[in-house]
Amino acid sequence: MRYLIAKKKDLGDGFFVRRVLPQIEARNVGPFVFLDHMGPLPIKTGTEIVVRPHPHIGLATVTYLYDGVITHRDSIGKVEDIRPFEVNWMTAGSGIVHSERSKLDPEFNILEGIQTWVALPKEFEETSPEFFHHEREELPIVSGGGWELRLIAGSFMGEVSPVKVYSPLFYADIEVEAGAEVELPVPAEQEAGIYVARGKADAEGKIVSIGDMAIYPKGGAVKFRAEETSRIVLLGGVPLSTPRHMYWNFVSSSLERIEQAKVDWKEDRFAHVPGETERIPLPEH
């Protein structure tokens, strides 16, 4: 077992996240190379989160909210509000640009959710960019004693999410009652980890709290006990066949491709997001 503790990151304008992947101790779990936990952040004006247009290559971004509303806009012309328990899956592939903004909604007074990045298999790193939105009712649900699992993406326990994926993986949101014991079978060739978004759990003898991740040995079951009512992120899949390089928002099996993406962004060669005039500059470091 490996255990990770999220690090607090300032994304600007007072917007902080807990980032648990990547770390030196674990660069990825299956194809998942990045996990940010946003919030909970009070929403009073709707302008608390303003992420200006920025680029991605070689990956898919997945946004999943517990509370609040975010508006997504991208360079292939997609505009979509995402609400709790829905899925925004954006395949960057050869390159896409998008923006994200919180939105005032009378139903919510906070914003909280998870954003992950999934590295695309080498043969799909340059696929054409795509965007898919799925309503909460479309996602399969599996229940057990004191727990309920909503399958966000991939295949797990005989269920298949409608979200288009490019490699064998699983990504799920689990609600667990206090005292419930959970045991989930994982295919022998796949890695698995859990992240505690709310509550507290005992993962193989170690207490993991909000901001903690437990990564299980490949080929074994995921087992944990909820110490209190909890919300757990389950993710994993077949490990990457080749290492991935990461720089800013770029992920690739090729350092040369990342260097090209840096030049393309600096020289304004990426497609623009319709209606957007500003963008985030390339970091200097």
C-alpha positions as CSV (number, residue, x, y, z in Angstrom):
1,M,0.0,0.0,0.0
2,R,1.1,3.6,-0.7
3,Y,-0.5,6.6,1.0
4,L,-0.4,10.2,-0.4
5,I,-1.3,13.5,1.2
6,A,-2.7,16.2,-1.0
7,K,-0.8,19.5,-1.3
8,K,-2.5,22.9,-1.3
9,K,-2.1,24.7,-4.6
10,D,-3.0,28.3,-5.4
11,L,-4.4,28.6,-8.9
12,G,-4.7,32.3,-8.7
13,D,-7.3,34.9,-7.5
14,G,-7.6,33.1,-4.2
15,F,-8.7,29.8,-5.7
16,F,-7.1,27.0,-3.8
17,V,-7.3,23.2,-4.5
18,R,-6.0,20.0,-2.9
19,R,-3.7,18.3,-5.4
20,V,-2.9,14.6,-4.7
21,L,-1.7,13.6,-8.2
22,P,1.0,13.7,-9.5
23,Q,3.6,13.3,-6.7
24,I,7.1,11.9,-6.5
25,E,5.7,8.9,-4.7
26,A,3.1,8.2,-7.4
27,R,3.0,9.8,-10.8
28,N,-0.2,8.1,-11.8
29,V,-2.7,5.5,-10.9
30,G,-3.6,3.5,-14.0
31,P,-3.9,6.2,-16.7
32,F,-4.9,8.9,-14.2
33,V,-2.0,11.4,-14.0
34,F,-3.7,14.3,-12.1
35,L,-6.3,14.8,-9.4
36,D,-7.4,18.2,-8.0
37,H,-10.1,18.5,-5.3
38,M,-11.8,21.9,-5.7
39,G,-13.5,23.6,-2.7
40,P,-15.6,23.7,-0.8
41,L,-15.7,27.3,-1.9
42,P,-18.5,29.7,-0.9
43,I,-20.3,31.1,-4.0
44,K,-21.8,34.5,-3.5
45,T,-21.4,36.3,-6.8
46,G,-20.7,33.5,-9.3
47,T,-17.4,35.0,-10.2
48,E,-15.3,33.1,-7.6
49,I,-13.7,30.9,-10.1
50,V,-12.5,32.4,-13.4
51,V,-10.1,30.1,-15.3
52,R,-9.3,31.9,-18.5
53,P,-8.7,30.0,-21.8
54,H,-5.7,27.6,-21.6
55,P,-4.6,24.6,-23.7
56,H,-4.2,20.9,-23.3
57,I,-2.7,18.1,-25.4
58,G,-2.4,14.3,-25.0
59,L,-5.0,13.8,-22.3
60,A,-8.7,13.9,-21.4
61,T,-9.9,16.1,-18.6
62,V,-12.8,15.0,-16.4
63,T,-14.9,17.4,-14.3
64,Y,-17.3,16.0,-11.6
65,L,-19.0,18.2,-9.1
66,Y,-20.6,17.6,-5.6
67,D,-22.0,21.1,-5.3
68,G,-22.3,24.2,-7.5
69,V,-22.3,24.9,-11.2
70,I,-19.3,25.5,-13.6
71,T,-19.6,26.7,-17.2
72,H,-17.3,25.1,-19.7
73,R,-16.4,26.7,-23.1
74,D,-13.9,25.3,-25.6
75,S,-12.3,25.9,-29.0
76,I,-14.4,23.3,-30.8
77,G,-17.4,25.4,-29.9
78,K,-18.9,23.5,-27.0
79,V,-20.6,25.4,-24.2
80,E,-21.9,23.4,-21.3
81,D,-22.9,23.9,-17.7
82,I,-22.0,21.1,-15.4
83,R,-24.0,20.4,-12.3
84,P,-23.5,17.9,-9.4
85,F,-23.1,14.2,-10.4
86,E,-22.9,15.0,-14.1
87,V,-19.8,14.4,-16.2
88,N,-17.9,16.7,-18.5
89,W,-15.3,14.6,-20.4
90,M,-13.0,16.6,-22.7
91,T,-10.6,14.8,-24.9
92,A,-7.7,17.2,-25.8
93,G,-5.8,14.9,-28.1
94,S,-3.9,16.9,-30.6
95,G,-4.9,20.1,-28.9
96,I,-7.9,22.0,-27.4
97,V,-8.4,25.3,-25.5
98,H,-11.0,25.8,-22.8
99,S,-12.2,28.1,-20.0
100,E,-14.0,27.3,-16.8
101,R,-16.1,29.7,-14.7
102,S,-18.2,29.3,-11.6
103,K,-21.9,30.3,-12.0
104,L,-24.4,31.7,-9.6
105,D,-27.3,29.3,-9.0
106,P,-30.0,29.6,-6.3
107,E,-29.7,25.9,-5.5
108,F,-26.1,26.0,-4.3
109,N,-24.1,28.3,-2.0
110,I,-20.8,26.4,-2.3
111,L,-18.8,24.8,-5.1
112,E,-16.9,21.5,-4.6
113,G,-15.8,18.8,-7.0
114,I,-13.0,16.8,-8.5
115,Q,-11.0,17.3,-11.7
116,T,-8.9,14.5,-13.1
117,W,-6.7,14.1,-16.1
118,V,-6.5,10.8,-18.0
119,A,-3.4,10.2,-20.1
120,L,-4.4,9.0,-23.6
121,P,-2.7,5.8,-24.9
122,K,0.2,6.6,-27.1
123,E,-1.7,5.7,-30.3
124,F,-4.5,8.2,-29.4
125,E,-2.4,11.1,-28.1
126,E,-3.0,13.0,-31.4
127,T,-6.6,12.1,-31.8
128,S,-9.0,14.9,-32.7
129,P,-10.4,16.9,-29.8
130,E,-13.8,16.0,-28.5
131,F,-16.2,17.0,-25.7
132,F,-19.0,14.9,-24.1
133,H,-21.5,15.8,-21.4
134,H,-23.5,13.1,-19.5
135,E,-26.4,13.7,-17.1
136,R,-26.4,12.0,-13.7
137,E,-29.3,9.6,-14.8
138,E,-27.0,8.1,-17.5
139,L,-24.4,6.8,-15.0
140,P,-24.7,3.2,-13.7
141,I,-25.1,2.7,-10.0
142,V,-23.9,-0.3,-7.9
143,S,-25.0,-0.7,-4.3
144,G,-23.8,-2.8,-1.4
145,G,-24.2,-2.9,2.4
146,G,-24.1,0.8,3.4
147,W,-22.6,2.1,0.2
148,E,-23.6,3.3,-3.3
149,L,-21.2,3.6,-6.2
150,R,-21.9,5.8,-9.2
151,L,-19.7,4.8,-12.2
152,I,-18.4,8.0,-13.8
153,A,-16.3,6.5,-16.5
154,G,-15.0,3.1,-17.7
155,S,-16.0,-0.4,-16.6
156,F,-16.4,-1.8,-13.1
157,M,-18.3,-4.7,-11.4
158,G,-20.1,-5.6,-14.6
159,E,-21.3,-2.0,-15.3
160,V,-20.1,0.2,-18.2
161,S,-20.4,4.0,-18.2
162,P,-21.6,5.7,-21.4
163,V,-18.6,8.1,-21.3
164,K,-16.2,7.5,-24.2
165,V,-12.8,6.3,-23.0
166,Y,-9.6,5.2,-24.8
167,S,-8.2,2.6,-22.4
168,P,-9.4,0.1,-19.8
169,L,-10.1,2.2,-16.7
170,F,-12.6,2.9,-13.9
171,Y,-13.6,6.1,-12.2
172,A,-16.4,6.2,-9.6
173,D,-18.0,8.3,-6.9
174,I,-18.8,6.2,-3.7
175,E,-21.1,7.4,-0.9
176,V,-20.5,5.3,2.3
177,E,-22.4,5.2,5.6
178,A,-20.4,5.4,8.8
179,G,-19.3,1.9,9.8
180,A,-19.8,0.3,6.4
181,E,-17.1,-2.0,5.1
182,V,-16.5,-1.9,1.4
183,E,-14.7,-4.6,-0.7
184,L,-14.5,-4.1,-4.4
185,P,-12.8,-6.5,-6.8
186,V,-10.3,-5.1,-9.2
187,P,-9.1,-6.8,-12.4
188,A,-5.7,-8.4,-11.9
189,E,-4.0,-6.3,-14.6
190,Q,-5.3,-3.0,-13.2
191,E,-4.2,-0.5,-10.6
192,A,-6.6,1.1,-8.1
193,G,-6.6,4.0,-5.6
194,I,-9.1,5.8,-3.4
195,Y,-9.2,9.5,-2.6
196,V,-11.2,10.7,0.5
197,A,-13.2,13.8,-0.6
198,R,-15.4,13.9,2.5
199,G,-15.3,11.9,5.8
200,K,-12.7,9.4,6.9
201,A,-11.9,5.8,6.2
202,D,-9.6,2.9,7.4
203,A,-7.7,1.7,4.4
204,E,-5.9,-1.6,5.3
205,G,-5.1,-0.4,8.8
206,K,-4.3,3.3,8.1
207,I,-6.8,6.1,8.6
208,V,-7.2,8.3,5.5
209,S,-9.0,11.6,5.8
210,I,-10.0,14.4,3.5
211,G,-7.1,15.0,1.1
212,D,-5.6,11.6,1.5
213,M,-5.2,8.9,-1.1
214,A,-4.5,5.1,-0.7
215,I,-3.1,3.2,-3.6
216,Y,-3.6,-0.6,-3.5
217,P,-1.2,-3.3,-4.8
218,K,-2.1,-4.3,-8.4
219,G,-4.3,-7.4,-8.6
220,G,-5.9,-7.1,-5.2
221,A,-9.3,-5.9,-4.0
222,V,-10.0,-2.4,-2.8
223,K,-11.0,-2.7,0.9
224,F,-11.8,0.0,3.4
225,R,-14.1,0.8,6.3
226,A,-15.8,4.2,6.6
227,E,-15.0,5.7,10.0
228,E,-17.8,8.3,9.4
229,T,-20.2,9.1,6.6
230,S,-17.8,9.6,3.7
231,R,-17.5,10.4,0.0
232,I,-14.8,8.4,-1.7
233,V,-13.3,8.7,-5.2
234,L,-12.3,5.3,-6.7
235,L,-10.1,5.4,-9.8
236,G,-7.6,3.2,-11.7
237,G,-7.1,1.0,-14.7
238,V,-4.4,-0.6,-16.8
239,P,-1.0,1.1,-16.2
240,L,0.5,3.3,-18.9
241,S,2.7,1.3,-21.2
242,T,5.2,4.1,-21.6
243,P,6.1,7.0,-19.2
244,R,4.3,10.4,-19.6
245,H,6.0,13.8,-19.5
246,M,4.0,16.7,-18.0
247,Y,4.5,20.4,-18.3
248,W,1.8,22.8,-17.2
249,N,-1.4,21.5,-19.0
250,F,0.5,19.4,-21.5
251,V,0.9,15.6,-21.2
252,S,2.8,13.5,-23.8
253,S,5.0,10.5,-24.2
254,S,7.3,12.8,-26.2
255,L,9.3,15.7,-24.8
256,E,9.6,17.1,-28.3
257,R,5.8,17.2,-28.6
258,I,5.5,19.2,-25.3
259,E,8.2,21.7,-26.5
260,Q,6.2,22.1,-29.7
261,A,3.0,22.7,-27.7
262,K,4.8,25.4,-25.7
263,V,5.9,27.2,-28.8
264,D,2.4,26.9,-30.4
265,W,0.8,28.5,-27.3
266,K,3.3,31.3,-27.1
267,E,2.9,32.1,-30.8
268,D,-0.9,31.8,-30.6
269,R,-1.3,28.8,-33.0
270,F,-3.9,27.0,-30.9
271,A,-7.6,27.5,-31.8
272,H,-9.5,30.2,-29.9
273,V,-12.5,29.8,-27.7
274,P,-15.4,31.6,-29.3
275,G,-16.3,34.8,-27.4
276,E,-13.1,34.8,-25.3
277,T,-10.5,37.5,-25.7
278,E,-8.1,36.7,-22.8
279,R,-6.0,33.7,-22.1
280,I,-3.5,32.3,-19.5
281,P,0.1,32.9,-20.6
282,L,2.7,30.1,-20.7
283,P,4.5,29.8,-17.4
284,E,8.0,31.2,-17.4
285,H,9.5,28.3,-15.4
